[in-house]
Amino acid sequence: MVYLIVTIKAVKDREAFQQYADQVKVLIARYEGRYLVSERAPEVREGEFPYARIVIVEFPSAEAARAWYDSAEYQAIIPLRRQAFDANIIVARDFNWTLAEGK
């Protein structure tokens, strides 16, 4: 599995945020993604959480995540996302014990 992790720094336009959320939800499902987390106020045990929200989406593969992000449909709504909020967007793979052990 592969995870798309979005840390939203600040919401700039709530109406644009809702429009984006409505559109991206459909696209994520189309590319076999599913939401795992959408949290505004996580329980912070250590350190700080300097974000307005964190979102984690699971995709079956890196190829599916890339296909979603690179799709013409998603590229078309990126300006709306940028209008709505500032964010970091990363793709992370499932933990691999072989790699963790240096093999």
SEKE-934472 format. One line per 3 residues: number of its first residue (from 1); their letters; for each residue x, y, z of C-alpha. Coordinates in Angstrom, 1 decimal. Layout:
<pts>
NUM> A> X/Y/Z; ...
</pts>
This chain:
<pts>
1> MVY> 0.0/0.0/0.0; 0.9/3.6/-0.5; -0.3/6.6/1.5
4> LIV> -0.9/10.1/0.4; -0.3/12.4/3.4; -1.5/15.9/3.3
7> TIK> -0.7/18.4/6.1; -2.8/21.5/5.6; -1.0/24.5/6.9
10> AVK> -3.8/27.0/6.7; -7.3/27.2/5.2; -7.5/30.5/3.2
13> DRE> -11.0/30.1/1.6; -13.6/27.9/3.2; -16.0/27.9/0.3
16> AFQ> -13.2/26.9/-2.1; -12.1/24.3/0.4; -15.5/22.7/0.3
19> QYA> -15.6/22.8/-3.5; -12.2/21.1/-3.7; -13.1/18.5/-1.1
22> DQV> -16.3/17.6/-3.0; -14.4/17.2/-6.3; -11.3/15.4/-5.0
25> KVL> -13.3/12.8/-3.1; -14.8/11.5/-6.3; -11.3/11.5/-8.0
28> IAR> -9.7/9.7/-5.2; -12.3/6.9/-5.3; -11.9/6.7/-9.1
31> YEG> -8.2/5.9/-8.7; -8.9/3.3/-6.0; -7.9/5.5/-3.1
34> RYL> -9.7/5.6/0.2; -9.6/8.1/3.1; -8.1/6.8/6.3
37> VSE> -7.8/10.0/8.3; -9.1/13.5/8.1; -8.3/15.2/11.5
40> RAP> -8.4/18.8/12.6; -7.3/18.3/16.1; -5.2/15.1/16.7
43> EVR> -4.2/14.1/20.1; -0.6/15.4/20.3; 1.4/13.3/22.8
46> EGE> 4.8/14.9/22.1; 6.0/17.8/20.1; 3.7/20.1/18.2
49> FPY> 1.1/19.9/15.5; 1.4/23.2/13.6; -1.3/22.3/11.0
52> ARI> -5.0/23.1/10.5; -5.6/19.5/9.4; -4.0/16.2/8.4
55> VIV> -5.5/13.9/5.7; -4.2/10.4/4.9; -5.4/8.5/1.8
58> EFP> -4.5/4.9/1.0; -3.8/3.9/-2.5; -3.2/0.3/-3.6
61> SAE> 0.1/1.2/-5.3; 2.5/4.1/-6.0; 1.3/3.9/-9.6
64> AAR> -2.3/4.5/-8.6; -1.3/7.4/-6.4; 0.7/8.9/-9.3
67> AWY> -2.0/8.3/-11.8; -4.5/10.1/-9.5; -2.2/13.1/-8.9
70> DSA> -1.0/13.3/-12.6; -4.6/12.9/-14.0; -6.0/15.7/-16.1
73> EYQ> -9.0/15.8/-13.8; -6.9/16.3/-10.7; -4.5/18.8/-12.4
76> AII> -7.6/20.8/-13.3; -8.5/21.3/-9.6; -5.1/22.1/-8.3
79> PLR> -5.7/25.9/-8.7; -8.8/25.5/-6.6; -6.8/23.7/-3.9
82> RQA> -4.2/26.4/-3.9; -6.9/29.0/-3.6; -8.5/27.1/-0.7
85> FDA> -5.5/26.1/1.4; -1.7/25.8/1.8; -0.5/22.3/2.2
88> NII> 2.3/19.7/2.1; 1.5/16.7/0.0; 3.7/13.6/0.1
91> VAR> 3.5/9.9/-0.9; 4.9/7.3/1.5; 5.1/3.6/1.0
94> DFN> 4.1/0.9/3.4; 6.8/0.0/5.9; 9.1/-2.7/4.5
97> WTL> 10.9/-4.7/7.1; 13.6/-5.8/4.6; 14.5/-2.1/3.9
100> AEG> 14.3/-1.3/7.6; 16.8/-4.0/8.4; 19.2/-2.7/5.6
103> K> 18.8/-5.8/3.4
</pts>
